[in-house]
Amino acid sequence: MKNEQPSANESEATAPRHFIRQAIDRDRAAGKNEGRVITRFPPEPNGYLHIGHAKSICLNFGLAQEYGGRCHLRYDDTNPAAEDVEYVDAIEADVRWLGFDWGEHHYFASNYFEQLYTYAEELIENGKAYVCTLSPEVFKDYRGVPTRPGKESPSRNRPVAESLDLLRRMRSGEFADGEYVLRAKIDMASPNLHMRDPVLYRIKRFHHHRTGDQWCIYPMYDFAHCISDAIEGITHSICTLEFEVHRPLYDWILDNISVPCHPQQIEFARLNLSYTVMSKRRLLQLVQEGRVEGWDDPRMPTLCGMRRRGYPPAAIRQFCETIGVTKFDSTTEVELLEHCVRTDLNKHALRRMAVLDPIKVVITNFPDESERMVNAINNPEDEQAGTRPMAFTQEIYIERADFAEEPPPKYFRLAPGKSVRLRYAGFITCESVEKDEATGEIRALHCRWDPPETKVKVKATIHWVSATQSQQAEVRLYQRLFTVADPMEDKEREFTDFLNPDSLRVVEARVEPTLLEAAPGDAFQFERTGYFCADHKLSQPGQPVFNQVVALKA
């Protein structure tokens, strides 16, 4: 399916003026930053991106595009223990798949390690930082709680020259991991715990995927992020709401070093989605424990999983625009995302017939080995899609669920003595049922056929495929990965307790022969069933495997 680039003009014409747009409008009207809008998307390369990141991607890249600015892709690679080049490559692929590009503005926090270290020395020289010997456990006690001031570290008034010497020896590798840290000297009585002399650097001996073993001290996120923003000339540092309490530290660091500019941090509510966990750590747990088939499992909320399942990137962009940008945490129903996917696929996906649970129908008044060609519409939403020929033969397959030997009240599909319309191919009336003598299982239905021009009163139309010309194909049917809307709500239980054991079911379906020509990523509507996509990982030439994307109706 074609991945259309989002239109800046269309977005600006229809976009609601949420509070971040309003803030940018005010800045531009006041001439701030000379009217420039430079944003950034700053992922940590410690996992694959999920649908929550899509909101940030669309917001940061979308605003930059809307205002004629630019958005940087910058990796916060300050924790080498959890990072991998695999994640870097995956993040780039996901951002591009969503329809965005960073051009030449591709950065890593590790690009600035030397500059960050220089700013750390500058803070010490200005009496704003010190090297501390307290362990993390002891300092946690010293830090106190929001209702009680903290206690100053015995190292807090260490002479400047001594802290500089210790920091340089930390960098040279003289000390063990955790033996010393560099802390900001701010206010141990602050009601904001993040301002109580937070750690800026720690000793951490891990091989870095870009700098190798060059460094054994690494900056903390709060230190590296704001300075990286300033180095790159970011004008609006847009992040999720949990960083609101970090903003005073963001501003304090930039106010106390000689950076070229001071970006403005603006926070918005992150995306929470029902029946989903939005934590890379927990998604990694699912992968490592083998609960799913990998990061790109189509049941996962990862962008690579959604891409593999068949979600169109335009639908995800529309979803992110629809949910809007607010300052209030809330949970979005997953049905809204599925609605956006369904709406997009309805316009573009070709219609095809596939019978997922086949039962044979023998047409009693149809000549042996003969066929009748019928024309089937490829997409009623697209006049240019045209039609395709389908062979109607003496033996066909229908869905087992479309027949009831003893139908319940108001059952309008096929039953003994009852008639239904076959899509594009006339009518059938069930005359008898053929069963296996040993098991009693229905083996075939014997039906009389009437051509489309016949006057037959029916209340149902069902789909079908030719038994002789249809082909077998593997179809993977999905349900929610979790059985409850909020897998994290019950604090007494693990989120994995709510995994749905029936989230994946694999069936051997009978499909139109043309479906065997499907290329990986091709999307179709299986009539009366749902939208499906040829899996780009499992499909082979001439043997596509189809993933269920979304049902026809919510």
Secondary structure, DSSP 4 states (H G I P E B T S, - for coil): ---PPPPHHHHHHH----HHHHHHHHHHHTTGGGG--EEEE---SSS--BHHHHHHHHHHHHHHHHTT-EEEEEE----GGG--HHHHHHHHHHHHHTT---TT-EEEGGGGHHHHHHHHHHHHHTTSEEEE---HHHHHHHH-BTTB-----TTTT--HHHHHHHHHHHHHT-S-TTS-EEEE---TT-SSGGGSS-EEEEE----BTTTBTS-SEEE-HHHHHHHHHHHHT-SEEEEEGGGGGGHHHHHHHHHTS--S--PEEEEEPPPEETT----HHHHHHHHHTTSSS-TT-TTSSBHHHHHHHT--HHHHHHHHHHH---SS--EE-HHHHHHHHHHHHHHHPEEE-EESSEEEEEETTS-TT-EEEEEEES-TT-GGG-EEEEEEESEEEEEGGGB-SSPPTT--SB-BT-EEEETTTEEEEEEEEEE-TTT--EEEEEEEEE-TTS----S-EE--EETTT-EEEEEEEE--SBSSS-TTS-TTS-GGGGB-TTSEEEEEEEE-GGGGGPPTT-EEEETTTEEEEE-TTT-BTTB-EEEEEEES--
